[in-house]
Amino acid sequence: MIQREAITVSGIVQGVGFRPFVYTLANALELKGFVRNNGNGVHIEVEGDRQQVALFLERLQKEPPPLAKIEAVEKYTLKALGERTFSIKESEGGKKRTVVSPDMAICDACLTELFDEDDRHYRYFASNCTHCGPRYSIIETLPYDRAFTSMKAFSMCAQCAKEYADPLDRRYHAQPISCHDCGPQLTLYDSRNSVIQCDEPLQKAAGLLKEGSIVAVKGLGGFHLMCDATSEASVALLRQRKKRPLKPLGMLFPTMAAIEENALISSYEREMITSKERPIVLVPKKEKSTLASNVAPGVDRIGVMLPYTPLQFLLFEHVKKPLVATSANLSNAPIIRTKEELMRKLGGVVDYVLDFDREIINAIDDSVLQMVDGRPLFLRLGRGYTPKAFTLPFRLSKRILAVGGEQKNTLALAFEDQVILTPHIGDLASVEAFDFFERTLQTFQHFYDFTPDLIVCDRHRDYATSRWAKEQSVPVVEVQHHHAHILSVMLEQQITDEVLGVGFDGTGLGDDGTIWGGEFLRCIDTEYTRVGHFKPLKLLGGERAVKEPRRIALAMFLDVMGFEAVKKSRIAGLFSDSELALLQQAYEKNINTVMSSSLGRVFDGVASLLEIVHLLSYEGESGLKMEQYYDATITDAYAFAYENGEISLDQMVVELLDEDDKRIGVSRFFNTVVEIILFMAKQHKLPLVFSGGVFQNRVLVTLLFRRLEEEKIRYYFPETISPNDSAIALGQIAYALRSLHL
């Protein structure tokens, strides 16, 4: 019996070879009809034997192309038309809702061609196909057609046009398709923006890197600052020029063998390093290494990644050693996407710039993760993983925009039955960063013809995002910061029951006007009750204390011992006499102080009390440096007090003041935090939900997973999102959905 079915497939199904896959499958099953892209994703009509149509539907969902991600399949039966062929039709417009595909690393087939002397793509730095290459970074709007990308500036040669038009070719409708004859070209510039005349710009750039120069190299989503990662002098020069004295630098390695020469790699880490997303992965550094010691000073882990563009692979043909590959940006500013901006802002940092003339429309940074207990823990969601979509079990009547927080900002858009999370935008502490926030918003509004009916923001009135939200002529809903953290995981994992949320981070405005960050919240629907928190600390100097853990250590000392004891302690040596007198006055009279229950600040204070770090040069430095002192053979913990919901660590502070062994102090501190969580879990007997930047700490999370499983306590941890503030926008959307009963 002949049957005709109309099928709509939504998700990541454009620009990933989905239509050629459908075309090949339909012809193999002798089905007739057509396939086309539209605003919803891919629309298919198939006609033929009923059993073959059923098999088509089954294989459609089981065997999609490697970069495709099917979110939903809808179908309905039509009247048979008696068609004689199956065809691929031109895209049609209409309502836009398909998910934009992330940029992906070069595939094996393209990599093979890159080094095949008989292939026309041999040594072509921008080779790609429907299974790899740029996507989000080159798109202006949907549907994903060449005319709506930065490739519209390049006319295809006859051979590329032939491949582009052949449904059986791997490059069928690969929008960035090009070759030596018709595609982007490389140019090398010096720091004065003058062209370096040479036949092989890439080979010349490689030679300059080997000589010790700092070269900015254009990637998929922006520029990397590169130098020889085995040269102390080159790394020191980059650090000096970029004013980045201690923060670990990400590195690009030519091969997996080169990574294993310098790092200890688990099977789980290898899987992530070699994945099609090609993130930066934090791994343990070997004691004996070919790397310069100053790539990651003071820590025992390094950020590694493999090449993911043809250009990077070709670069390693000449360099053959690890390269520093850190984002080209100013402090707290987004990655730079144009040569002109790079020359203007970092002309004094770089010696040379290797550029090509395909525009990056949407800047996007590398993703960063680490493996904990065999699971990825995301520190930054960027290239390869975002934009990210979440499908809702219902359809919305309103369009909702969530503007996230102030740090590690992302945006989230909710419409119809999906939520779209943007790539990492970053800290909004500069004009450039907020410009990037607005540009990213405009990009996604353009993608989906999106105008919000409702905006959701953080309750902190001084956040730039909150101020922006209230300047729009759209209703605004405010959400408490840590509640949003917990709700982000609840939306990700579709949790509807009551939970005990554990929100540990550095900062977030609390209901009482103080800074929260060490919170236990009972959450059900849109309501939460603060059932536990760490005893608030005085941040002496407010924001200045965040960068000076010694001030937090001093306040912790004063809480338990008094000023006379301070003067006789090692902490007194961290300050001049005049500083100490001023800080004593500030403490006693609450001058320029902020109260904070943040566990992130407790980490800072403990790191200073143990003389690990007193002044921070980058965010998270104290926790990262504390990790390397943890000793699993030390299993005891410090005593803590719990009264009326407040958790006091005063006894721990007293003992830390006399602790000279960093291993003992750090290990007992980590154990104490875990014991506090277990204590609260047993008090409330609810599933636990974890979120907040403190849960990026590898040692803490590893311990936590082990103990929770030993105690058989049910828990939820972020799986595809980060626990840091990049999850806030998703939690804000979750609150809006629940409050509007959508």
C-alpha positions, 0 to 999 in steps of 0.5 A: 500500500502506498503511503505519503508522510510529511515530516518536520525535523527540528534541532541541529539539522541545517548545514550538517549534511542532513538533506543529502543524508535524507536524499540518499536514504530515500533513494536507497529505500525507493521512496519519492518526494522531496526535502527542503530547509525551512525556518523550523529545520528540515521539511520532508515528504516521502511517498512509497510502500508503507513498510519502506516509509516506516523504515525511513522514519526509523533510520532517519532518527537512528542514523543522522549525520555526525554533526546533526542533533535531532530535537523533535520529529513531527509527522502527518499523513498526506494524500499520495501524489504519485511522484516519480523521483525524490529531490532536494528543493530550495529553502523556504522562509517562514517562522525561524526556529531551527538551531544554529550549528556550532563550529566543528573541528576538521573531519577525518575526510577533509584532513586526509585530503589536506595532506593528499598531493593528488587532491585539489584541497591539498594544503588548502588552509580553509578546507571544509565539508558538511561534516566540519568547519565554520557554522555559527561564526560565519552566519548572519541569519537563518536559514543557513544558506551561503547568501546569509553567511560571510562566504557570500563574498566569494564566488564558487569556481566551477569545481566547487559549484559542481560539488556544492550541487551534487547531493551525493557529494560530501560538500553538497550545500556546504556553505563555506565550500571553497578552494585555492582558486576561489576561497579566502586567502592568507596574508601576513602583517607586521605590528604596524599593519604592513603586509609581509611580502612572501610566497607562503604566509603560513610557512613564514609565520611558522618560522617567526614562531620558531624564532621566538616571535608572538604571532596572532593567528586567526581561528574559527571564532577569533584570534589566538596569541601564539608563541613557542610553548617550550621557550621560557623567553617567548612565554615571558615576553607574552606575559609581560606584554599582555600583563598576565603574570601568572594565569595559566595559558592554553596550549595547542599541541601538534599530536596526541603523542605530544600531549602525552609527552607532557601530561598524564592523560586518562581515557576519559580525557583522551576522548574529550581532547580528540572529540569533534568539539576539540575543547581545551581540557585541563589535565595533570602536568608531568613532572618532567616536561618539554614545556616552559615552566611559566606556561602554568606557574604554581599549578600542576595542571595545564590546558591542552587542545589539539588542532581543529582547523586546517590552518592549525594542522598546516602550521604544525607541519613547520613548527612541530612543537607545542604552541601557546594559543591564548585568546587575543583579548584585553583583560575582561574583554571578548575575543577579538575577531578582526585584524583592525581591532587587534592592531588597535588594541593589541598592536603592542603585544604582537609582532605579527598577524596571520589573517585571512579575508573570510569575516568572522561574523560571530566571535566565539571562544574555545570551550574549556572543561576538565574531567571529574570522575569520568564526567565532563565539568565545563568551565567555559561553553564556547566553540563546538558546544554552543549555541545550545538548545533545550526542548520544552515539553510544552509550547510557549505563548510568550517570547522570553529573554533572560539576560544572565548575570554580570560575570561569565555572562550568557543570554537565553531565549525561549520561544515555542517549545525551545530554549536557546543558550548563547555561547560564553560572552564573558564578564561585563566589566568593560564597555567592550564586553557590554558591546559584545553582549548587545551584539550577541543579543542582536545576532540571536534576535536576527536569527529568530526574528525574536522580540521579547514579550518578557525580560528576566534579569538578576535581582542585583540592581547594579548589574549592567544586565539588570540596568539594561533590562529595566531600560527596555519597554518590556515587562521585567521579572527579577530572579535571585542569583542562587535560586537561578543557579539551582533552577538552571540544573532543574531545567537542564535535567527536567526536575520538577520535585522539591530539592535542596539546592546547594549554591556555592560561588563568589558573589550574588545579592541575597534577600537581606541585602548582603552578598550570598554565596554559601547557600542551602535553598529548599526549592519547589516550583518558584519558591525557595527557603534559605535553610542554611548558609555560611556565617557571613565574613566581613570583606574589608575594602569591599571589592578589593578583598576579592583580589586580596585574600589576605584581607579575608584571612585578617577578617577571619582571624579577627572574628575568632581572636581579636586584634592583639592576637593578630599583631603577634601572628604571621598575618600581621606580616602581610600588612604594613603597620598603617594598613593594619591600623586602618583595617582594624578600624574598618573592621570595628566600625564597619567602614567600607566593608561588605558582609558575605556568606560566600564559600568562594571567599572562604576558599580565598581566606583559607588559602591566605591563612595557609600562606598559599596565596595572598594577592590574586592575579586571576579569578579562581587562583586560590582554589586552583592552587589549593587543589595541588596540596590535597592529600587523599590519605588525610581523611579527617575534617575540622569541626563546624557549628550549626545553629539557626541555619548558620554554619560557623567555621570559627573552630577551623580558623583557630586550628588553621592559624597554627597549621604549618603543613599546607597538605593537612590544612587544605585536605581537612578544609576540603573534607570539612566542606563535604561533611557540611553538605552531607550534614545538610543533606541528612537534615532535609532528606531531599535530592541535592542540586549543585550549582555555582562556580565553587563546583568547578573545583576538581578536588571538591567535586571528586570528593563530593561524588564519592561521598554522596554515592557512598551515602546513597544520597540522590543528587544532580550536577550540571551535565551539559552546562557549566556550574558557574554564572554562565548558567544564570540565564538558563535558570532565569528562563526556568523561573519565568516558565514556572512563574507564568505556569507555562 
